[in-house]
Amino acid sequence: MSVCAHIVGETPVPLWGLSSHERYRRMLKHVGMTAMVEDVSSVAPGDSVLIIRGDYLFDGRVLQSLANSLNVMLEASAGPSRQIVAAHVPANLARQASTILSGGELGDTLPGVRIEKIEARSASFNEHLRKSQPLFVEPIRPDTQRALEERLFSSSYKGITDLVTKWLWPVPAKWATRLCVAGGVMPNHVTALSVVLVVVAGALFANGFYAWGLLAAWIMTFLDTVDGKLARVTITSTRLGHFLDKILDIVHPPFWYLLWGLGLASFHPVLPSLTLNITIGAIFIGYIAGRLIEGAFQLWFGNFGIFCWRQFDSYNRLVTARRNPNLILLTISLLINRPDMGLVAVAAWTIFSSLLLLVRLGVAFRTRIVHGPLHSWLADGVEKDGARSLAVRLFTQQVPTR
């Protein structure tokens, strides 16, 4: 049995430059559904059809879940009332389901088809974006356009990330994303510019032009935030873009520190026995060890990263020795005219962060042996802690929809 899709109705309100039909065509392609039908009577016997309202905004996880659930109709809020907004039914029920979605009253049923409420679907942990995010289905209207665009942008943001990405970049990144959408700029264009800035920053570091190098580096980190958000709100993510972005994120930071060291006119750390070679070597060893520990945790203990395990780990991600926190150290060192001490600070922080990750990996081993499989606090602790928890407020999405 194959599954095709049919969209009922349309709205004149675009979101992030996309009509609802184009948005759903791209979303459905991401969940493996490329067959769209204009007339549900054309669905072949034995196949099924996912029918969705074109005047509603669907969380991508809802569409994916519906695509995998046959004989179900989804009910959601429609202002003061409620409506059936989507259905996945076999071909012989497609016409009746389409009629219900086109304006049928709540309570209309089909034989063997259950009605589910969106609120009853509780899966909210989004491992890809490292956050707990409630599922949503919202009507698209002119008065909700801006709020829905805000929601889509907020949904595209990682919940657990470094302090710069979390608190400094969101507002300017949203402005930049709007400019990119208006100008037809694609995410891969932004990523390509980031690659250029990585090289420019490294070259400037190597020649001792630290201020200009840091300017290029900070712009690069900003664009590294923008390309992902642009890809998600316009649903233009590609495997190539994702691969380039990942490789770029992993590879370039230690080489920036190496080139920073090569550009130093002098190196006078506090410890007389500490040489430049030892410092750079410590950075590389600490950085690689940290990445390996993160990979080992995900490989051995489940489908979530170490920073999603406990609230402590999520707090740790804010400041752990990744690129942006390290750039803060380098920037401070330049402000006090001691770029050599910035490199030493990066080395010390990298080693400390990796040792902390190693300890957490050991704790995870013990917990796995004593208590069984590990779970992310985002998956099973948010409802228990409620909004009173600082971690819940910091790392989960609580966005008003209108």
N, C-alpha and C positions, 0 to 999 in steps of 0.2 A: 504494500500500500504506500503510495506517495502522497505528500501533503502539498497543497497549493494554497495561495492566499488570495483573499478578495477584500477590498476596502469599500465600505459603505459610506457614502457622503463625503463631503470635503469642507474645509473651512478656508475663508480667504485670508486668514491670519497666518503669516509665515513665522517660524521660530528659527532664529539664527540664520535667516536667509533661505530656509528650506520650507517648501509646502509640506503639508502632512503626508501627501502621497509619496513624495520623493524621500522624506524622512523614513517612512515605513518600508519603502523599497530597499533602502540601504540597511535599515535595522534587520529586516528579514533575511537579507543576503548574509549578514553576519551570523545568523543562527542557522544557515544552510538552506534557506528557502528562497529559491529564485523563480519558481513558477507562480506567476500572477494571472488571475483570470478576471475578465471584465464581467462575464455572465456566469453565475454559479451553476446554471443548468448545463454548462459545458464540462463540468467536473466528471471525470470518468467513473463509472460504477466500480466500487471497490476502493476508490481513493477517498481522501478526506479533504476538507477545506477549513482553513483558519480565516474567520470573518472578523474584521475589526472596524470600529467606527473611526472615520477619518477626521472627525471633529474632536477627538480626544487625544491627549498625549499619554503614551504608554511608557512605563519603565521597560527597558530592554529585557530585563530578567523576567518580567511578566509575559512578554511575547514568547520568550524562549520556553518558559514553563508551559504556556498554553500549547505551543507547537508540539510538546511532548505529552500532552494530556488530551485524549480523545473523549468525546461525549461530555463536554463541559461548556457552560455559559458563564461569563463573568459579569458580576453586578458591581456597579460603582456609583458614587455620588454624582448627581446631575443638579447641583444647586440644592433647592429644598427637597427634591425628590431623588429617586434612584432609577437607574436605567441598566438594561443589559447592553454592555459596550463591546463585548467580544464573544466569539463562540468558536469551538473547534468540533465539527460534526462530520459524520460520514456523508457521502454524496447524496444519498437519498433524503437527507434532512436539510440540505444546504439551502434550498429555496425558502423553506419555512423559517430557518434561522435568520436568513437575510431579511425577511419581512419583519421579524421581531426587532432586529437591530435598526431597521429603518424607521421604527416608530411604534413598535408593539409595546403594550403596557407591561409593567412589572407584574409578574405572576404568570405570564405566558410561559408555557413549558412545552417541551418536546419529549416524546417517549424515549426513555432510557438516557436522557440528558440531565445531568445535575446542574444546579445553579450554585456558584461559589461567590462569596463576597471578597473583594480585594483585601479587606481588613483581616480576613481569615488566613491569608497567605502570609506566614510569619517569617519566611527566610529573608534575612536582612544583611547578613555578613557578606561583604563584597571583598573577597581576597585580593582581586586584581587592584582595587583602589585602597586596600587596607583600611576599611572602615565599615561601621555598621550603618546601614542606610535603609530606611523603610521603603518598601515597595510603594509605587504610586501610579494612579491613573487619574488624570485631571482633564476637565473640559477645556478646550482651546477657544477663547473668546477674545475680542479686542481689549476688554478690560483686564484680562489675565495674561496678556502677551508678555509684558515686561516681567511679571512674577514668574512665569513659566521659563522664560529665558534665564532668569536668575537661578532658578532651580536646576536647569540643565547645566549651567556653568558650575554651580556648587557641587552638583552630582559628579562632575568630571574631575573634581579635585581629590587628590589622595588625602585620606583622613590622617594617616600617620606618616609624617615626613619631618624634615628639618625645620628649625624655627624660622629661617628666612623664607622658605617656600610657604610656610603655613601662615605667617603673619605679615610679611612685607610685600610679597608679590601678588596676592589675590586681586586687589583693586586695580593696579596698573595692568595686570595680566588680562583682566576682563576688558579694559579699554583697548588694549592691543589686539585682543581676539576680535572685538567688534570692528576694528580698523581692517584686520585681515579679511574678515567676512565681507565687508563692504568693498574691499579692493580685489577680491577674488584670489587672495594669496592662499596657497595650499600648505598644509602642515610640513610636507617634505621640503618646501622652499625655506621655511623657517629653520628646519633641522640643518639644511645645507649651509645656511648662514651661520648657524652655531658651529659647524665644523670649521668654517673659515676663521671664526673668532677664537676657537681653541688654538689654531695654529698661530694666529696673530699674537694672542696673549703669551703663548710659549716663547715666541721669538722675542717679544719685548722683555720678558723676564730674563731670558738668557743674555740679553745685552744690557741689563741693569736699569731698564726704563720701567721701574716697578709701578709707578702711578698710572702710566698709560696701560701697562699690562693688566693691572687690577681693574681699570675701567673696562677693558675688553672682556676680562674674565667675568665681571659682574653682569655685563650685558648678555654674555653667553648664558649665564645661569638663568637669567630672566627669560631669554628665548627658549631655554630648555623647559621652562614651565609653560610658555605660551603654546609651543607646538603640540603638546599633548592635549591641552584644553581645546585648541582649535580642532584637532582631529576628532575629539569625542563629541563636541557640540554639533559638528557638521557631519559626523559619522563618516569620516574619510580616512580612518586608520588603515594602514596597509602593513603587510608583513615586513616589507622592506623598510618602511619608515620605523616600525617598532624595533626591528633588528638594529638599524643604524643608531637609533636613540639609545638602546641598551648598551651597545658596544661603546658608543661615545661616552656614556655615563661611567662605565666601568674602567675604561682604559686611560683616559686622559689625566685624571687628577694626580697620580704619582709622578707623571712626566712633567706636569706643571711645577711640582715641588723640586724635581731634579733640575729643571731649567732655572728656577728661582735660585737654587744653590750655585749653579754655574755663573750666574750674573752677579754674585756677591763680590764687592771690591775687597771686603775683609770679613773674617769669621773669627769672632772672639766670644765664644760661649762662656757661661759661668764656670763650667767644668773644664779645666785645662787639658784633660786627656780626651775630651770629646772633639773629634775631627769632623770635617765636612763629610768625608766619605762614610764615617760611621753614622752620622746623622741621616744622610740620605738612604743608607742601607737600612737603618731602623724603620724609616718611613715605608720603604718598599716591603720589607718583611711584615711589618704590622698591618699594612693595608691588605696585602695578599692573604695573610692569616685571617683577618676579619671577614673578608669576602668568603673564604673557604668555610669558616665557621657558620656563616649565614646559610651557605648552600647545604652544609651538612645537616643543620637543624631542619631545613625544609625537606631534605631527602629522607631523613630518618623518622621525623615526628609528624608529618602530615602535610597538608596542602596550604599551609600558611607560614609566613615568615616569622623569624624569631622576635621581631619587633611587635608582632601582633599577639604574642603569647600572653603575657601578663601586663597589667597597667604599668608596672615599673619599666618594662621593655619599651612600651610606647613612649613614656617620658624620656627614656634614654635616647630614642631615635631623634628627638628634638636637637640634641647636642652632640651625638656621637661623631667620631672623627670622619665625617664625610666631607665632600668638597665645600659646601657652603659654610659650615662652622669653621673649617680650616681657613677659608678665605677671610673670615672675620679676624682670625688670629693674625694672618699676614697683613691685613689692612691696618690693624692696631699697631703692629710692629713698624710699619712704614710711617705711621703718624708720629711715632716717638723716635723715628730715624734710626731704628735698629732692625733692618730686614733680616740680619743673621739670627736674631733672637726669635723672629717669627718662624723661621725654619725649625729652630730647636723646639719651639712651642708645638708646632705641627707634629714633629717626631714624638714628643712626649705624650701628646694627646692621642695620637694614633696607637701607640703602644698600650696606653692605659685603656683605651676603648676596646682594643682587641682582647686584652686580658679579661676585661669585664664580660665580653661576649663569650670567652672561653669558660668563665665561671658559670655563666647562665646556661651554656651547653651542658656542663656537668650537672647542674641542678635539674635540667630537663631529663637527662639520663636517669637520675635517681627518681624523679617524679614518675617517669614512665614505668620504671620497674616496680615501684611501691604502689602507685595508684592507678596504673593503666594508661590508656591513650591520652594524649594531651589535647586540650581544646583552647581555642583563642577566647580571651575574655570578651572580645567583640561579638563572638557567636553565642556565648551563653551567659554573659554577665551584665549586659546592658539593661535589660528589663529589671533584673534583680536590684542593681544599684540605683536605677532611676536617674532623673535629672539632677539629684542632689550631689552626685559624684562629680568632682572636678574633671576626672578623666572622661566621663561620659560627655560632659559639655565641651571638652577640648577635642576629642577624637571621633565623635560621632556626629552625624548630620541631623540637625534639628532645624529645618528650614520652613518658615511659613510658606504656604502655597499661594496665598493671595493676599 
